[in-house]
Amino acid sequence: MRESREDQAELKRAMEHTRARLESLFITLTGKETSQELVAIEEAVERFEAAVESAGGDLMVDEGPTRGAIQPDDPHFVLPQRQDGESVASYLDRMATATDRVRHRER
């Protein structure tokens, strides 16, 4: 089944929104990511943020727009950044590991 022009335009808008959100978090994007990869990264970020909030972290301090200017509450609460040349799969693995560390860290 072919997508309508409206469906294609909606998908394009959604992906632009997702890209903008990820870039606002200083996540490096190459422009070659598929829509599925962008969604997977966004979902990984949401899981990480939920874990940080559940552990008592402050997202505005730990990963907000002033990143680097303010010391994070806990270094484990800082959103991992994608390395130059890092594949999406590798980044998602590192995000999962970081999320697990936040969930299981001792208080």
C-alpha positions as CSV (number, residue, x, y, z in Angstrom):
1,M,0.0,0.0,0.0
2,R,1.4,3.4,-1.0
3,E,1.5,6.3,1.4
4,S,-0.5,9.3,0.5
5,R,1.2,12.7,0.1
6,E,-0.4,13.8,3.4
7,D,1.0,10.7,5.2
8,Q,4.5,11.4,3.8
9,A,4.3,15.1,4.8
10,E,3.2,14.1,8.3
11,L,6.0,11.6,8.6
12,K,8.5,14.3,7.4
13,R,7.2,16.8,10.0
14,A,7.4,14.2,12.8
15,M,11.0,13.3,11.8
16,E,12.0,17.0,11.7
17,H,10.5,17.4,15.2
18,T,12.4,14.3,16.4
19,R,15.7,15.5,14.8
20,A,15.3,19.0,16.4
21,R,14.6,17.5,19.9
22,L,17.6,15.2,19.7
23,E,19.9,18.0,18.4
24,S,18.6,20.2,21.3
25,L,20.1,17.6,23.6
26,F,23.4,17.8,21.7
27,I,23.0,14.4,20.2
28,T,25.1,14.2,17.0
29,L,23.1,13.2,14.0
30,T,24.6,12.5,10.6
31,G,21.5,13.0,8.5
32,K,21.7,9.4,7.3
33,E,19.6,8.0,10.1
34,T,16.4,6.3,9.1
35,S,13.1,7.3,10.6
36,Q,13.1,4.1,12.6
37,E,16.6,4.9,13.9
38,L,15.5,8.4,14.9
39,V,12.5,7.0,16.8
40,A,14.7,4.4,18.5
41,I,17.2,7.1,19.7
42,E,14.3,9.2,20.9
43,E,12.8,6.3,22.8
44,A,16.2,5.5,24.3
45,V,16.5,9.1,25.5
46,E,13.0,9.0,27.0
47,R,13.9,5.8,28.9
48,F,17.1,7.4,30.2
49,E,15.3,10.6,31.2
50,A,12.6,8.5,33.0
51,A,15.3,6.6,34.9
52,V,17.1,9.9,35.9
53,E,13.9,11.4,37.1
54,S,13.0,8.2,39.0
55,A,16.4,8.3,40.7
56,G,15.8,11.9,41.8
57,G,17.9,13.6,39.1
58,D,17.1,17.1,37.6
59,L,17.1,17.0,33.8
60,M,17.5,20.7,33.6
61,V,20.8,20.5,35.5
62,D,22.0,17.2,34.2
63,E,21.2,17.6,30.5
64,G,19.6,20.9,30.0
65,P,20.6,23.7,27.6
66,T,23.3,25.0,30.0
67,R,25.1,21.7,29.9
68,G,28.7,22.2,30.8
69,A,28.0,25.4,32.7
70,I,26.5,23.7,35.7
71,Q,27.9,20.7,37.5
72,P,25.5,17.7,37.2
73,D,23.9,16.3,40.3
74,D,25.5,13.0,39.5
75,P,27.7,12.1,36.5
76,H,25.6,9.0,35.9
77,F,22.6,11.4,35.1
78,V,24.3,13.0,32.1
79,L,22.9,11.9,28.8
80,P,25.6,9.9,26.9
81,Q,26.6,11.7,23.7
82,R,27.0,9.9,20.4
83,Q,30.6,9.8,19.3
84,D,31.7,10.8,15.8
85,G,31.3,7.9,13.5
86,E,29.4,5.8,16.0
87,S,26.7,3.7,14.6
88,V,23.1,4.0,15.8
89,A,23.2,0.4,17.1
90,S,26.3,1.1,19.1
91,Y,24.9,4.3,20.5
92,L,21.7,2.5,21.5
93,D,23.7,-0.1,23.3
94,R,25.6,2.5,25.3
95,M,22.3,4.3,26.1
96,A,20.8,1.1,27.4
97,T,23.9,0.5,29.5
98,A,23.7,4.0,30.9
99,T,20.0,3.7,31.6
100,D,20.6,0.4,33.5
101,R,23.4,2.1,35.5
102,V,21.0,4.9,36.6
103,R,18.3,2.4,37.5
104,H,20.6,0.3,39.6
105,R,22.9,2.9,41.1
106,E,23.2,2.9,44.9
107,R,21.8,5.9,46.6
